[in-house]
Amino acid sequence: MLKLKVDGMNCGHCVKSVTEALAGVAGVRKVVEVSLERGEAVIEGSAEPALLIAAVEERGFEAKVA
C-alpha cells in the first residue's frame, strides 16, 4: 500500500475528484481511502508514485508520498 499526503481538499467533491484521479492511474488496483479529515489517500497496486502525484496535481491539489 502507498499513502499520499494530499493538500487542498476541503469538501466531498474534492475527495471524489482525488479518488477518480487516482483510480485512473495505470497500476492502481484499489483506492482504499481518501480522507478529507487527514488529508491522505491510501492506494493499493503497483502504480508509480510520480504518476499518482501527477494525476492528483492535474485536478488542482498538491500531493506527496506520506
Contacts in CASP RR format, 6 or more apart in sequence:
PFRMAT RR
TARGET T0000
AUTHOR 0000-0000-0000
METHOD contacts of the structure
MODEL  1
MLKLKVDGMNCGHCVKSVTEALAGVAGVRKVVEVSLERGEAVIEGSAEPA
LLIAAVEERGFEAKVA
1 32 0 8 1.000
1 42 0 8 1.000
1 43 0 8 1.000
1 44 0 8 1.000
1 45 0 8 1.000
2 42 0 8 1.000
2 43 0 8 1.000
2 44 0 8 1.000
2 45 0 8 1.000
2 47 0 8 1.000
2 49 0 8 1.000
2 52 0 8 1.000
2 65 0 8 1.000
3 40 0 8 1.000
3 41 0 8 1.000
3 42 0 8 1.000
3 43 0 8 1.000
3 65 0 8 1.000
3 66 0 8 1.000
4 40 0 8 1.000
4 41 0 8 1.000
4 42 0 8 1.000
4 43 0 8 1.000
4 49 0 8 1.000
4 52 0 8 1.000
4 53 0 8 1.000
4 56 0 8 1.000
4 63 0 8 1.000
4 64 0 8 1.000
4 65 0 8 1.000
4 66 0 8 1.000
5 39 0 8 1.000
5 40 0 8 1.000
5 63 0 8 1.000
5 64 0 8 1.000
5 65 0 8 1.000
5 66 0 8 1.000
6 18 0 8 1.000
6 34 0 8 1.000
6 39 0 8 1.000
6 40 0 8 1.000
6 41 0 8 1.000
6 56 0 8 1.000
6 61 0 8 1.000
6 62 0 8 1.000
6 63 0 8 1.000
7 39 0 8 1.000
7 61 0 8 1.000
7 62 0 8 1.000
7 63 0 8 1.000
8 14 0 8 1.000
8 60 0 8 1.000
8 61 0 8 1.000
8 62 0 8 1.000
9 15 0 8 1.000
9 18 0 8 1.000
9 34 0 8 1.000
9 36 0 8 1.000
9 39 0 8 1.000
9 61 0 8 1.000
10 36 0 8 1.000
11 36 0 8 1.000
12 36 0 8 1.000
14 36 0 8 1.000
14 61 0 8 1.000
15 34 0 8 1.000
15 35 0 8 1.000
15 36 0 8 1.000
17 59 0 8 1.000
17 61 0 8 1.000
18 34 0 8 1.000
18 41 0 8 1.000
18 56 0 8 1.000
18 59 0 8 1.000
18 61 0 8 1.000
19 31 0 8 1.000
19 34 0 8 1.000
19 41 0 8 1.000
21 55 0 8 1.000
21 56 0 8 1.000
21 58 0 8 1.000
21 59 0 8 1.000
22 28 0 8 1.000
22 31 0 8 1.000
22 34 0 8 1.000
22 41 0 8 1.000
22 43 0 8 1.000
22 52 0 8 1.000
22 55 0 8 1.000
22 56 0 8 1.000
23 31 0 8 1.000
24 55 0 8 1.000
25 47 0 8 1.000
25 51 0 8 1.000
25 52 0 8 1.000
25 55 0 8 1.000
26 47 0 8 1.000
26 51 0 8 1.000
27 45 0 8 1.000
27 46 0 8 1.000
27 47 0 8 1.000
28 43 0 8 1.000
28 44 0 8 1.000
28 45 0 8 1.000
28 47 0 8 1.000
28 52 0 8 1.000
29 44 0 8 1.000
29 45 0 8 1.000
29 46 0 8 1.000
30 43 0 8 1.000
30 44 0 8 1.000
30 45 0 8 1.000
31 41 0 8 1.000
31 42 0 8 1.000
31 43 0 8 1.000
31 44 0 8 1.000
32 42 0 8 1.000
32 43 0 8 1.000
32 44 0 8 1.000
33 40 0 8 1.000
33 41 0 8 1.000
33 42 0 8 1.000
34 40 0 8 1.000
34 41 0 8 1.000
34 42 0 8 1.000
35 41 0 8 1.000
40 66 0 8 1.000
41 56 0 8 1.000
41 63 0 8 1.000
43 52 0 8 1.000
49 65 0 8 1.000
52 63 0 8 1.000
53 63 0 8 1.000
53 64 0 8 1.000
53 65 0 8 1.000
56 62 0 8 1.000
56 63 0 8 1.000
57 63 0 8 1.000
END
